[in-house]
Amino acid sequence: MKNFRDRVAVVTGGAGGLGRAMAERFAREGMRVVIADVDAAALARTEAELRAGGADVAGVRCDVAKAADVEALAQAALARYGAVHVAVNNAGVSPVGPVWENTVRDWEWALGVNLWGVIHGVRVFTPILLAQGDEGHIVNTASVAGLINPPGMGVYNASKHAVVSLTETLHHDLARRGARVKCSVLCPAYVPTGIHDSERTRPKALVDEGRAPSAEQVATAAMVRKAVLSGRISAAQVAEAVLAAIRDERFYILTHERIKPAIAARMEDILSGATPRDPLALG
């Protein structure tokens, strides 16, 4: 896709972090933007701020874990702008801790947002983009945790690996039919966003009342928080990389060059039959 002006983008998780940065970048390119988020207050604030900056933007509250919400999001975008050209399935959460300590509710929450949110986005928006007969692009936000497996993040890793797999298959399915719709998978490492504070958006029904986190969970959460906040690549830089990938029809969006040796090490371990190395312990 070379021309972005007056095209329509839908971005989930759009009230902050990477989602907001992408919405801002799309708006500067002349796109009309629909931002969706489960946090109604943050959504209203972001919508107002983007509009004050000159963006043609609409905010829609949406819990991406719910099929009906994503379907309503698509209909709201079509009702407002008449088309969708770029769909970014970006919302994400990050429970931590040893996998045997994660509860059923941890899994339901993370898979609901990180994986089912992408599933619903692909299921709902792909037919719309195809039916338009125009250029279109789908961006699914995974993580470098979809390519390597840091310890203490099993739920997150599993959800993000699934997003990478789903998006690679989506690419093949679209290519097989010669579609003008393309797709990309975004795999950033640590970026200063609010992902470390995602517990604030966990639905009450998926909270384990009275359960205190273990020492390992506390330590891992502190490590993740420190790593996220000290990230040297900004959300704006990631958004720029996403725009470039859409323009160039590039599938993999790897924003952190320094993580590539860890990805290579995992591939080497698989092909050689070696025991997996800890990606965080590699020099």
Rosetta blueprint (number, residue, H / E / L):
1 M L
2 K L
3 N L
4 F L
5 R L
6 D L
7 R L
8 V E
9 A E
10 V E
11 V E
12 T E
13 G L
14 G L
15 A L
16 G L
17 G H
18 L H
19 G H
20 R H
21 A H
22 M H
23 A H
24 E H
25 R H
26 F H
27 A H
28 R H
29 E L
30 G L
31 M L
32 R E
33 V E
34 V E
35 I E
36 A E
37 D E
38 V L
39 D L
40 A H
41 A H
42 A H
43 L H
44 A H
45 R H
46 T H
47 E H
48 A H
49 E H
50 L H
51 R H
52 A H
53 G L
54 G L
55 A L
56 D L
57 V E
58 A E
59 G E
60 V E
61 R E
62 C L
63 D L
64 V L
65 A L
66 K L
67 A H
68 A H
69 D H
70 V H
71 E H
72 A H
73 L H
74 A H
75 Q H
76 A H
77 A H
78 L H
79 A H
80 R H
81 Y H
82 G L
83 A L
84 V L
85 H L
86 V E
87 A E
88 V E
89 N E
90 N L
91 A L
92 G L
93 V L
94 S L
95 P L
96 V L
97 G E
98 P L
99 V H
100 W H
101 E H
102 N L
103 T L
104 V H
105 R H
106 D H
107 W H
108 E H
109 W H
110 A H
111 L H
112 G H
113 V H
114 N H
115 L H
116 W H
117 G H
118 V H
119 I H
120 H H
121 G H
122 V H
123 R H
124 V H
125 F H
126 T H
127 P H
128 I H
129 L H
130 L H
131 A H
132 Q H
133 G L
134 D L
135 E L
136 G E
137 H E
138 I E
139 V E
140 N E
141 T E
142 A L
143 S L
144 V H
145 A H
146 G H
147 L L
148 I L
149 N L
150 P L
151 P L
152 G L
153 M E
154 G H
155 V H
156 Y H
157 N H
158 A H
159 S H
160 K H
161 H H
162 A H
163 V H
164 V H
165 S H
166 L H
167 T H
168 E H
169 T H
170 L H
171 H H
172 H H
173 D H
174 L H
175 A H
176 R H
177 R L
178 G L
179 A L
180 R L
181 V E
182 K E
183 C E
184 S E
185 V E
186 L E
187 C L
188 P L
189 A L
190 Y L
191 V L
192 P L
193 T L
194 G L
195 I H
196 H H
197 D H
198 S H
199 E H
200 R H
201 T H
202 R L
203 P L
204 K H
205 A H
206 L H
207 V L
208 D L
209 E L
210 G L
211 R L
212 A L
213 P L
214 S L
215 A H
216 E H
217 Q H
218 V H
219 A H
220 T H
221 A H
222 A H
223 M H
224 V H
225 R H
226 K H
227 A H
228 V H
229 L H
230 S L
231 G L
232 R L
233 I L
234 S L
235 A H
236 A H
237 Q H
238 V H
239 A H
240 E H
241 A H
242 V H
243 L H
244 A H
245 A H
246 I H
247 R H
248 D H
249 E L
250 R L
251 F L
252 Y E
253 I E
254 L L
255 T L
256 H L
257 E H
258 R H
259 I H
260 K H
261 P H
262 A H
263 I H
264 A H
265 A H
266 R H
267 M H
268 E H
269 D H
270 I H
271 L H
272 S H
273 G L
274 A L
275 T L
276 P L
277 R L
278 D L
279 P H
280 L H
281 A H
282 L L
283 G L
